[in-house]
């Protein structure tokens, strides 16, 4: 198969794929056509140059999460914001902090995350799992066999990363923070982008799930306990509660029994006083 025949096929496959498509998946689809990995790599390189270098195109072909995906160019963001598209809810500060720890220190267990943050992170981990930004990659071979967490392909896709090697280094983060501080000190700049051309138009704002903004209980390092210890403490509390309930109900039974005897005695005496056969004083 010639390159001019292969290029439109790859463009169509990448376009309709729901997730970034890797070279392995492409070769599987092209099985029997005589296309080798070298030919495929060359074709993808030319397609990337074609889409990314064309100033008249609004799309670009990017390597994301280990595969290829068509995405809009960053320079058109202000125009796309005019579309009435509901933005997905953003992550809370606690979720971003936890996600960053997992991304940079994976594989990592819950106790290590809580040791660094100093707060219980069970609820945040649950939210990140539900959003498929992290996953359980196994269990650590130690006491209690705690769950091990790592990031997912959706995490790479969300943050526009080819792989984990593209995560910003500490020096890059410090440089970005310095630039942000300089811009803050200079004050806001007047922009002539399309999104600012009308005073009546407002930029759609992102919203935060109320469940994400959950209150976190600050724990001292000595107060951080494992899941097994928490379950054992709960079982002990339940046993103590059952013993208290038993004593209370036993006491209530005795009181009710004495009350019934008193009522019966009072009724008997009342019958004797009001009986017609009783002599009138």
C-alpha positions in Angstrom: 0.0 0.0 0.0 1.4 3.4 -1.0 1.6 6.3 1.5 -1.0 8.4 -0.4 -3.4 5.5 0.1 -2.5 4.9 3.7 -2.8 8.5 4.9 -6.5 9.0 4.5 -7.2 5.6 6.1 -5.2 6.5 9.2 -6.8 10.0 9.4 -10.3 8.3 9.3 -9.3 5.7 11.9 -7.9 8.3 14.3 -10.8 10.6 13.8 -13.5 8.1 14.7 -11.6 6.4 17.5 -13.1 7.3 20.9 -9.7 7.1 22.6 -6.2 7.9 21.4 -5.1 5.2 18.9 -1.7 3.7 19.3 0.5 2.2 16.5 -0.2 -1.3 17.7 -3.9 -0.9 17.2 -3.4 0.6 13.8 -1.2 -2.3 12.7 -3.8 -4.7 13.9 -6.4 -3.0 11.7 -4.0 -2.9 8.7 -3.1 -6.6 9.0 -2.7 -8.2 5.6 -2.0 -5.0 3.8 1.8 -5.2 3.9 2.1 -2.1 6.0 5.1 -2.4 8.4 5.8 -0.5 11.6 8.5 1.6 9.8 6.0 2.6 7.0 3.3 3.4 9.6 5.7 5.6 11.7 6.8 7.5 8.6 3.2 8.1 7.5 2.2 9.3 11.0 5.1 11.7 11.1 4.1 13.2 7.8 0.5 13.5 8.9 1.5 15.2 12.1 3.6 17.7 10.1 0.7 18.3 7.7 -1.9 19.0 10.3 0.2 20.9 12.8 2.1 23.1 10.4 -0.9 24.2 8.3 -2.0 27.7 9.5 -5.3 27.2 7.7 -6.3 24.2 9.7 -8.0 24.4 13.1 -7.0 20.8 14.0 -3.8 19.2 15.0 -2.6 15.6 15.3 -1.1 15.0 18.8 0.4 12.1 20.7 -1.6 11.7 23.8 -1.6 8.9 26.4 0.5 6.7 24.2 -1.6 7.2 21.0 -2.6 9.7 18.4 -5.7 11.9 18.6 -7.1 14.9 16.6 -7.4 18.0 18.8 -8.2 21.6 18.3 -5.3 24.1 18.3 -4.7 26.0 21.5 -4.8 29.4 19.6 -8.5 28.9 18.9 -9.5 28.4 22.5 -11.1 31.9 22.8 -13.4 31.1 19.8 -14.4 27.7 21.1 -15.4 29.2 24.4 -18.2 31.0 22.6 -19.9 27.7 22.0 -22.6 26.9 24.5 -20.9 23.8 25.8 -21.2 22.9 29.5 -17.7 22.5 31.0 -17.0 19.4 33.1 -16.7 20.0 36.8 -13.2 20.7 37.8 -11.3 19.0 40.6 -11.2 20.4 44.1 -7.9 21.5 45.6 -7.8 18.4 47.8 -8.3 16.1 44.7 -5.6 17.9 42.7 -3.2 17.6 45.6 -3.9 13.9 46.0 -3.7 13.3 42.2 -0.4 15.1 42.0 1.1 12.9 44.7 -0.1 9.7 43.0 1.2 10.9 39.6 4.7 11.7 40.9 5.1 9.0 43.5 3.2 6.0 42.0 2.9 3.2 42.9 1.7 4.5 46.2 -0.6 3.4 49.0 -3.2 5.3 51.0 -1.3 5.5 54.2 1.7 7.1 52.4 -0.6 9.7 50.9 -2.2 10.5 54.3 1.2 10.7 55.9 2.2 13.4 53.5 -1.1 15.3 53.5 -1.8 14.9 57.2 -5.5 14.3 56.5 -7.8 11.4 55.8 -7.9 10.9 52.0 -10.4 8.1 51.6 -13.2 10.3 50.2 -10.8 12.0 47.7 -9.5 8.6 46.5 -13.0 7.4 45.9 -13.8 10.5 43.8 -10.7 10.0 41.7 -11.5 6.4 41.1 -15.0 7.3 40.0 -13.6 9.7 37.5 -11.2 7.1 36.2 -8.2 9.3 36.8 -6.6 6.8 39.1 -6.8 3.0 39.3 -5.9 0.2 41.7 -2.8 -1.6 40.3 -2.5 -4.2 43.0 -1.8 -4.9 46.6 1.5 -4.3 48.4 3.1 -7.4 50.0 3.1 -6.2 53.6 0.9 -6.4 56.6 -2.7 -5.8 55.7 -1.9 -5.9 52.0 -2.9 -2.3 51.3 -4.2 -1.2 47.9 -1.7 0.3 45.5 -2.8 3.3 43.4 -1.5 4.6 40.0 -2.8 7.0 37.2 -4.7 5.9 34.2 -4.8 6.7 30.4 -7.7 9.1 31.1 -5.3 11.1 33.4 -2.8 11.5 30.5 -5.5 12.4 28.1 -7.0 15.0 30.4 -3.7 16.7 31.0 -2.5 16.4 27.4 0.5 14.2 28.2 2.1 11.6 25.9 3.3 9.6 28.9 4.4 10.2 32.5 7.8 11.4 31.4 6.2 14.6 30.2 5.1 15.5 33.7 6.6 18.9 34.5 9.8 18.8 36.6 10.2 20.8 39.8 12.3 23.4 38.1 9.6 23.9 35.4 6.9 24.3 38.2 9.1 26.9 40.0 9.6 28.8 36.7 5.8 28.8 36.1 5.2 30.1 39.6 7.7 32.9 39.1 6.0 33.9 35.8 2.6 33.9 37.5 3.9 36.1 40.3 5.4 38.6 37.8 2.1 38.8 35.9 0.2 39.2 39.2 2.5 42.1 40.2 2.1 43.8 36.8 -1.7 43.6 37.0 -4.2 42.4 34.4 -3.4 43.1 30.8 -6.0 44.5 28.3 -6.7 41.7 25.8 -8.3 42.0 22.4 -9.2 38.3 22.0 -12.6 37.5 20.7 -13.8 36.5 24.1 -13.3 40.0 25.4 -14.8 41.9 22.5 -18.2 42.3 24.1 -19.1 43.5 27.5 -22.4 41.6 27.5 -20.7 38.3 26.9 -19.5 36.4 29.9 -17.1 33.5 29.9 -18.7 30.2 31.0 -17.4 29.4 34.4 -16.4 26.0 35.7 -18.4 24.6 38.6 -17.3 22.4 41.4 -19.2 19.4 42.7 -20.3 19.9 46.2 -19.2 16.3 47.0 -15.6 17.3 46.0 -15.6 20.2 48.4 -15.9 17.9 51.4 -14.6 18.8 54.8 -11.4 17.0 55.7 -10.5 16.1 59.2 -6.9 17.0 60.0 -5.1 14.2 61.6 -1.8 14.2 63.5 0.8 11.6 62.2 0.2 9.5 65.2 -3.6 9.5 64.6 -3.4 8.0 61.1 -4.7 4.4 61.3 -5.0 1.7 58.8 -8.2 0.3 57.4 -7.9 -2.9 59.5 -7.4 -0.9 62.7 -10.4 1.3 61.8 -12.6 -1.8 61.3 -11.4 -3.4 64.6 -12.2 -0.1 66.5 -15.7 -0.1 64.9 -16.4 -3.7 65.9 -15.3 -2.9 69.5 -17.6 0.1 69.7 -20.5 -2.0 68.4 -19.9 -4.6 71.1 -19.8 -2.0 73.8 -23.1 -0.5 72.4 -24.8 -3.9 72.5 -23.8 -4.4 76.1 -25.2 -1.0 77.1 -28.4 -1.7 75.2 -28.8 -5.1 77.0 -28.4 -3.5 80.4 -30.8 -0.7 79.6 -33.5 -3.1 78.3 -33.0 -5.4 81.3 -33.5 -2.4 83.6 -36.6 -1.3 81.7 -38.1 -4.8 82.0 -37.7 -4.8 85.8 -39.3 -1.3 86.1 -42.2 -2.3 83.8 -42.8 -5.5 85.8 -42.9 -3.6 89.1 -45.2 -1.0 87.6 -47.6 -3.7 86.5 -47.7 -5.2 90.0 -48.4 -1.8 91.5 -51.2 -1.1 89.1 -52.8 -4.5 89.8 -52.7 -3.9 93.5 -54.2 -0.4 93.2 -57.0 -1.8 91.1 -57.8 -4.5 93.6 -58.0 -2.0 96.5 -60.2 0.3 94.5 -62.7 -2.5 93.8 -63.0 -3.3 97.4 -63.8 0.3 98.3 -66.5 0.7 95.6 -68.1 -2.7 96.1 -72.0 -2.6 96.7 -71.7 -5.3 99.4 -69.4 -3.1 101.5 -71.0 -1.6 104.6 -71.5 2.2 104.4 -69.7 4.0 107.2 
